[in-house]
Amino acid sequence: MGSLCLVLVVLQLSWSLSFSVPPSSHLCLPHQRDALLHFKTTISVDCEFFYYGDTYPKMHMESWNKSIDCCSWEGVKCDHVTGHVIGIHLSQSCLGGSLFANNSLFQLHNLRWLDLSYNNLEGSLLENSSNLFHFHGLRRLNLAGNRFNGTISSKLFSQLLAIVNFSGCSVRQFPNFFQTSNLEELDLSNNMISGGISKWEAEGWEGLRYLDLSHNFLTALEQFPGNNLEYLNLHSNLLQGPILSTCLSPEIPILKELFGIIISKNKLTGNIPSSICKLSLLSVLDLSENSLSGTIPDCLGNLSSLQLMDLQVNNFYGKIPNSFVNNRKLSHLLLNDNQLEGLVPPSLANCTSLELLNLGNNKLRDKFPHWLASLSRLQVLILRFNRFYGFLPHSIASYDFLALRIFDLSENEFTGTLSTKLFRNLRAMKDKHKQQSYSSNFQYDGEFYEIPVNLTTKRLELEFTKVVANFVSMDLSNNQFCGKIPENVGQLISLQMLNFSHNNFIGPIPTSFGNLVALESLDLSSNKLNGRIPSQMTKLTFLEVLNLSNNNLVGPIPHGNQFDTFDNDSYNDNSGLCGLPLSKQCVNHVGAEPPSPLVVEHEGSVIPFFWEVVMMGYGSGVVLGLSLGYIVFTTGRPWWFIRKVERDWQYNFSRWVRRNRVRRN
């Protein structure tokens, strides 16, 4: 395989043992203490290359000195009877240098666990692999995320290791030295393995419990792993054809321990085999982003252990099964972007643990399923791009919806007015200090599974994963709602995105919108709103996108804070508006609203001050106006303006960088 960066990762299993013992034990053997101290002298500690925003090192070696029993050193585990060092855990400890510069570490013949992952260690494994054979009892070796190169003898895997991880090592073919019955966990994810894995290559997998081949170029897996399998991940490959014939064996065996199947982002076609319902302990089923078709098997609703079902972005049609009777554990259901029709099944009311329900981008035809409001844990509800119709019932207020943080009914056929009762109980949107914590990283049995949520915000459709944990939004756009916008929408102070565009709302923009201090995107465009833009909205200092176009708004545009950054597009097709950034001036505007106190007191804004100069010029003559302007601009006001622009740009850019870093991570 040429030069190969070997990554051998210890998966976080139930062996989370303490790596220290009480100092009073004094178990440390002198020769093993000296070996560890010598190892310490051959490596360096440098945290500059580690990721921004986290705390490093995770383990500190300051305690490694002769005055302290070595079994009490941080990152060291000893046998409580013999005193032998049996475990070293120095993951993410900013270690650098060559692991093979000396043999002292390899004198610890009783070592069972060695974890030096995610450091900056280097060296040739091909030249030094024989050193690893000194660890006669080694079961778990984790050298992931370092700078090693070369290959390693296959004997090491067949004789010593039960857990192997070659993730992210540019492996191009399935290594034959993994053909060992000792293997319990195998991770070859994020490599370049292409073609199919034959039955011969899969020999020796009888004891395999964990198999992760995600992010490769696999087209087939001829043999299903043994009956002990608990977790299978084939995400992001090139698997194609029906599930049974080209992805798995001719028949799915009865796997009593299997809790997770992830085969998303492939090219699978055909139906979901009903035999999948025999997997009684199945907790996670992800077949999303394929080309699967047919109807969703009714029996899937009967899997009582199921916590996550993700079938989004396929070609499923027909009705959603109404068999969710015993699904008390189901917390995430994603059926969006299919061709599903009919009603939202009432049996979902039995899924009392439901946190995320995404039925968007289908052909569902139903009234608003008001009974969903009784699901007290529901935090994300997306019904966008369907054919829902009718009024939002006032009786919805008799239920909870207390935890709801993302509420998307856009692109439907809803009509009628919005009752103030609708917004009365949305506590998670009201009080940011009492919000329930929602994470898009669905956790099951120690594993994490990222859940994408698509939202239209800031004029773009974005995919949120981890960021959805702190995102609060409401989207009722592209419906036929009418009447006035309720004043108590302004009580939803945790909202970050609010979209009421493309409806038939009338009346003024509620002055209470000035309370939405967390708002980053506000779209009220294409309605029939009238009156002035409330000056209170200048208090929305996080607002980055504002769209009030295509309404009947009048009067001067407020200035100050974020309102000094919006361009013409935010106000187009409101013939009664005037003032910057529009070319229409507000000279002699009848009944013009006085500037907001916030704007008057805000010295960082040059725009209101400049307009004061202009108005003085019109009122007292050109000479007086020019004189005042000259005085103002020669007393340093432009430098205040320059400093403000630089400060605001730097602030907004740094916020953008932080947000995008979070989304990438």
Secondary structure as UniProt FT lines:
FT   TURN            14..15
FT   HELIX           23..25
FT   HELIX           30..41
FT   STRAND          44..45
FT   TURN            48..49
FT   TURN            52..53
FT   TURN            62..63
FT   TURN            66..67
FT   HELIX           70..72
FT   TURN            74..75
FT   STRAND          76..78
FT   TURN            80..82
FT   STRAND          85..89
FT   TURN            91..92
FT   STRAND          95..98
FT   TURN            99..100
FT   HELIX           105..107
FT   TURN            109..110
FT   STRAND          113..115
FT   STRAND          120..124
FT   HELIX           125..128
FT   HELIX           129..134
FT   TURN            136..137
FT   STRAND          140..142
FT   TURN            144..145
FT   STRAND          147..149
FT   HELIX           154..159
FT   STRAND          163..165
FT   TURN            167..168
FT   HELIX           176..178
FT   TURN            181..182
FT   STRAND          185..187
FT   STRAND          194..197
FT   TURN            199..204
FT   TURN            206..207
FT   STRAND          210..212
FT   STRAND          217..221
FT   TURN            227..228
FT   STRAND          231..233
FT   STRAND          240..242
FT   HELIX           243..247
FT   TURN            256..257
FT   STRAND          260..262
FT   STRAND          267..270
FT   HELIX           274..278
FT   TURN            280..281
FT   STRAND          284..286
FT   STRAND          291..294
FT   HELIX           298..302
FT   TURN            304..305
FT   STRAND          308..310
FT   STRAND          315..319
FT   STRAND          332..334
FT   STRAND          339..342
FT   HELIX           346..350
FT   TURN            352..353
FT   STRAND          356..358
FT   STRAND          363..364
FT   HELIX           370..374
FT   TURN            376..377
FT   STRAND          380..382
FT   STRAND          389..390
FT   HELIX           394..398
FT   TURN            402..403
FT   STRAND          406..408
FT   STRAND          413..416
FT   HELIX           420..423
FT   HELIX           427..430
FT   TURN            432..433
FT   STRAND          441..444
FT   TURN            445..446
FT   STRAND          447..450
FT   STRAND          453..457
FT   TURN            458..459
FT   STRAND          460..464
FT   HELIX           466..470
FT   STRAND          473..475
FT   STRAND          480..484
FT   HELIX           487..491
FT   TURN            493..494
FT   STRAND          497..499
FT   STRAND          504..507
FT   HELIX           511..515
FT   TURN            517..518
FT   STRAND          521..523
FT   STRAND          528..531
FT   HELIX           535..539
FT   TURN            541..542
FT   STRAND          545..547
FT   STRAND          552..556
FT   HELIX           561..564
FT   HELIX           568..570
FT   TURN            571..573
FT   STRAND          576..578
FT   TURN            580..581
FT   TURN            587..588
FT   TURN            590..591
FT   HELIX           597..601
FT   TURN            603..604
FT   HELIX           607..620
FT   HELIX           622..634
FT   TURN            635..636
FT   HELIX           637..664
//
